[in-house]
Amino acid sequence: CLLWTPTIQAAGERIDQGIDWDYCAHPDRKQQLPPPPLPAAAPDATRIEADALQLDQQRNTTLFQGNVKVRRNEAYLEAQQALHQREQNLLELEGDILLQRPGLRASGEQGQFDLNSDQGWLEQVEYRFPERNARGNASRAEFDGDNHSRYEDVSYTSCRPGQSDWQLEAESLELDREEGVGVARHATLKLAGVPVLYAPYYSFPIDDRRKSGFLAPSLGSSSRGGTELTTPYYLNLAPDYDATLYPRLMSKRGLMLGGELRFLGADYKGLVEAEYLNDQEDNRPGHRGAFNLEFNHQFAPGWSSEIRANAVSDIDYLTDFGSGLTITSSRHIERRGELRYQDRNWSLLARLQNFQTVDRSIAATDRPYARLSQLRANYANALFDNASLFNVQAEYVYFDHSEKVRGHRLSLSPSISLPLRRSWGHLTPRFALNHASYQLDQNSGSNDSPSYTSSSFSLDGGLIFERDSDWFGLPAQQTLEPRIHYLYTPFEDQSEIPNFDSAELDLSFANLFRDNRFSGSDRVGDANQLSLGLSSRLLEQRSGRQRLRASIGQIFYFHDREVQLPDITSETDSESAIVGELSAQISNQWSSSAILRWDSNLEDGRFDRARAGIHYKDREQHLFNLGYNYQRNTIEDVDFSLYWPFSYRLTAIAALKQSLLHRRSMNQVIGLDYGGRCCWRLRAVFQSYVTDADEKADKRIMLQLVLNGLGAFGRGAEQTLKDSIFGYQPE
């Protein structure tokens, strides 16, 4: 086939056509090569175009000259000259060669391709992997179909041409697209032309499939561990489970051996983690470690099970080696196993639960009870043509404690309600019984089988008034929603009842309308009270989206509250604190919230609880948070956090939690995320934090270098940022 075409550019210039090396400006866009200019012929047929050709019948060859273009299936070639040996179906190429295959474009000065076997080679090669935003050079490249290739004396980088800020150089590189694996031998990593890392053998994934091998090492520093180096090794054991080994060398502590096993099935998933360290610190135990097991199983319709088994060797382990502020400040480690059933009317629970306390300031008598057996059944159903709702909960628990009374508790709580709902309001009368009986193991002379039976009646009602309004020019609907809740629960003496799991609920707007001021089943509060509340909402008419909600309410008591937790006297105030709540979605980016609690029963009347915050978040992951938190005599904090990309190259990171009560910083985070020329990012984060206001601050530095297309080196700060910056989500 002869066809004249205009002179084309040199292969070295054409190799980057259609490839955007400013790819970090469009992180969601996957690069793809444009289709070759020569359409494909029939399957396994070869199509060749050139300016001229010469037939040599004696040698059985055809010489194509000038702007040669070859297309066979998905492979496309360009060259200045091509000699076709017809008997072997072999193509010898010279001059400005350009090769394009799925996921690959390469140029060279000399090459050869077997059109039958789809094998070939190029010399003096420059190549591009657009899907990975990568490029490089090689003295020779060998190709075996679309899925296998080998490169000699090769370089690899994801930086734009002419700007090799980092580069991997290797004696050889083999890529297997079929298995998703790349293997480099005698590889050297260079940063700004300076060798920084050598590996005689380096295997890495070239797509999203998992593969066994070393992961990028992690380097960091902390005041407790000193300089830290972690070199994880990943084991792809099977499609449904894998493991990671992570030896962690700390200059102040020694070598920690850690491992993680993950497994996943159609109806289950699980995780096992373990760590061990022979600690070199003088004032710590020698042999230290931690264990964590998580397992969830949905083994039949409605049936599920869950296991959480955690343990640490000593009380200071999480403080010394925890990876986040939330973890290091944990007070109790939970272990539990659960079996659950759920259908339309029934829910069943069987549970075992205990705790390991890791806060040395908590006395043994104040540590939580273990539930060595717990069985709970709940039944709910509508009666009388859905006019009423019947609910009953039955529960058996055995509570165990090393320092306090132990015992069995059997409780039963039936209730019936008559919800009357209309578009303009609701009215719900409710009657409930609460019974609990105990079998206790306690000192002689005390009642070892106390019980109580308590009844309660409540009437909850509310109205909804609406009017047209607007929200910054947008049509909106404003509501005014008064609510009234009357509760009567006669006094029932519960002074002989131990407190296994009850606590008085914090007073919030929602809790103004509860039928019991205690959680758990050990206390049912006596009550003769009236709750009044008023709410107003602003809803966009077009979308129904809530833009503003404001609520205020208070409880008025007609009788003293005599039922209390141990060592707490009766409450005699005639009214509760006034509770106000506000939440606003000011715009698609800005939101705010506030909670205020004013207690006139305090001396001179004052706020005993206040919390306010303003938040900003947009689609580009700009985050800004400012908050204030106050609880009388306990907490007074100011929170500030910022995650602000100024461009796709530069992001500022900052967080501060300042205790005004203790006059010290509880958590400080400052960092910078810089992306250089798209092909690398450097994140540096410094953190100073305390888990107790009286302790010395712990400090750590987290450095992470991400080489796009190769991997991340250093210690990531994702957990620190999630703990410190509200709304942060790792990329």
Secondary structure, 3 states (H helix, E strand, C coil): CCCCCCCCCCHHHHCCCCCCCCHHHCCCCCCCCCCCCCCCCCCCCEEEECCEEEEECCCCEEEEEEEEEEEECCEEEEEEEEEEECCCCEEEEEEEEEEEECCEEEEEEEEEEECCCCEEEEEEEEEEEHHHCEEEEEEEEEEECCCEEEEEEEEEECCCCCCCCEEEEEEEEEEECCCCEEEEEEEEEEECCEEEEEEEEEEEECCCCCCCEECCCEEEEECCCEEEEECCEEEEEECCEEEEECCEEECCCEEEEEEEEEEECCCEEEEEEEEEEECCCCCCCCEEEEEEEEEEEEEECCEEEEEEEEEECCCCHHHHHCCCHHHHCCCEEEEEEEEEEECCCEEEEEEEEEEEECCCCCCHHHCCCEEEEEEEEEEEEEECCCCEEEEEEEEEEEEECCCCCEEEEEEEEEEEECCEEECCEEEEEEEEEEEEEEEEECCCCCCCCCEEEEEEEEEEEEECEEEEEEECCEEEEEEEEEEEEEEEECCCCCCCCCCCCCCECCCCCHHHHCCCCECCCCCCCCEEEEEEEEEEEEEECCCCCEEEEEEEEEEEECCCECCCCCCCCCECCCECCEEEEEEECCCCCEEEEEEEEEECCCCCCEEEEEEEEEEEECCCCCEEEEEEEEECCCEEEEEEEEEEECCCCEEEEEEEEEECCCCEEEEEEEEEEEEECCCEEEEEEEEEECCCCCCCCEEEEEEEEEECCCEEEECCCHHHHHHHCCCCCCC
